[in-house]
């Protein structure tokens, strides 16, 4: 059996992440060989977010605060969370969420979810949709305003 201690994860940082979205990430599901569920630990420095406000079309997500007091934005508003708080984000608009650290201390959160491929993610603030096929060459993020008709380009 594989195991990882979530108290001492090895975080990776993506240098291409823009300011405001620079969180360390430890994707544990893949490291442990999970196929149907995902689990990640995020380290949120002050002023940083995990990702933009979004909701999943195919996956249910959960959040567990490990340390610090991150802020959670949801359709019901914003609230400050405390260690050991848990939240569930169901599929669809009612599960929209964003997690950011508005405090002066680093926060850590654990997120776990079902893993569904293909799936889609909707970003209401920027009017984008991401389609995740399992093939990075086919995956796409587009603005909803760029939509075309079903038969557009067909002969």
N, C-alpha and C positions, 0 to 999 in steps of 0.2 A: 504494500500500500504506500502510495506517495503521500507526503504531508509537507505543509509549509506553515510556519509560524507567522501569523498576521501581525504580531508585535514587532517583527523585524523584517519587513519585506524589502526587497531590492527594487527601488523605484527607478523608472526610466523617465526621462524628460525629453520632450520633442522641441528642439530648438526652433522649429517653424511655427509653433503656436504663438499667436499674437498676444501682446500684453493684455492682461485681464483674463486669459484662458491658459495660464501656465501652471498646470498641476502635475505633480509627479504621479506616475501610475504603475501599479504592479498588477498585471493581469494573471490571476492565479488559476482560473478555470482551465486555460490551455496548458499551463505548466503541470497541472494535476491530471490531465487527460480527459477532462469533462467534455461531453459531446452535446448535452441538452440543456445545460445551465452554465452561466458565466458568473464569475465573481472577481471583483477588482477592488484593491485598496487604493485610495487617492490621498495624496498629501497636498493640502491647499495652503500655500503661503498667504499672508495678508494681501487682500485686494484681488485675489485670483478666483476663477470659477472653473468648474469641471468642464462644462460645455454650455452652449447657448440654450435658452429656454426652448424646450421641445417636447414632443410626445411620440411614443412608439405606436405603430399600427399593428405590429405582430407580436410584440414582446411585453411581458409584465416585468417591471423593475421594482426593486426594494432598496432602501437606504438604511444604514445603521451608522450612527455617529460613534466613532471610537474615541475621539478627543477633540477638544475645542468647542466652539460655538458657531458653526456655520449657519448661514441664512438659507432658507428654503423658500423659493417662489413657486407657487402653485396657482391654479385657477381661483382659489379662495383668498389669495393675497400673499403677503410675505410674513415669515415668522423666524425667530431665532431658535435654533435647536440646541440641545444639551447632550453631553455624552450619554449614550445608551438609548437615545430617542430612535425610534424606528418609524419609517413611513413606507407606504406601498403606493406605486404608481401603476394603475391599471392601463391596459391598452386604450388608445383613443384620447380625445381632447380632455377628458376629465382627469387623465393622468399626466398632464403637462407639468413640467418641473424644470428648475434650474437650481444648482447648489453653488453658493459662493461664500467666500470668507471675508466678512466686513470687519473683522476684529484685528487687533495688533499681534495676535498669536497664531501660529500655524494650527490648522485643524486637519484631522484625518477622518475619512469616512470610508465605509465599505459598501459597495453596491453589488447586488446580485440580481440575476434575471434569467428568464428563459432565453434560449438561443433559437432563433427562427431564421432560416434562410430559404427563400428570399424574404425580405421584409422592407418596410419603408419607415422613415422618420420625418415628421413634419416640424418645421421651425416657424411658428406663427409670427414672431417679431420681424423676421426678414422675408416672410412669404416664400420660403424654400421648402423643397421636398427632397430627401435623399432616398435613393433606391439602392439597396444592398443585396446583391445577387450571390455573393460568395466568390465572385471573380472580380478582382480589383480593376481589371481592364473594362469591365462592363458596368461597374458601379457608377452612379451619377448623382450629382446634386444640382438641381435646377430651380429656377424661380417658377412659381406656379403660373405667373403671367406669360411664360413662354410656351404654354401648352399649345399643342396642335391637334387637329382633328384626327380621328382614328385612321382614316385612309390617306392622310397627308403624305405625299411622296410616293404613294403606290401607283402603279400603272395598270 
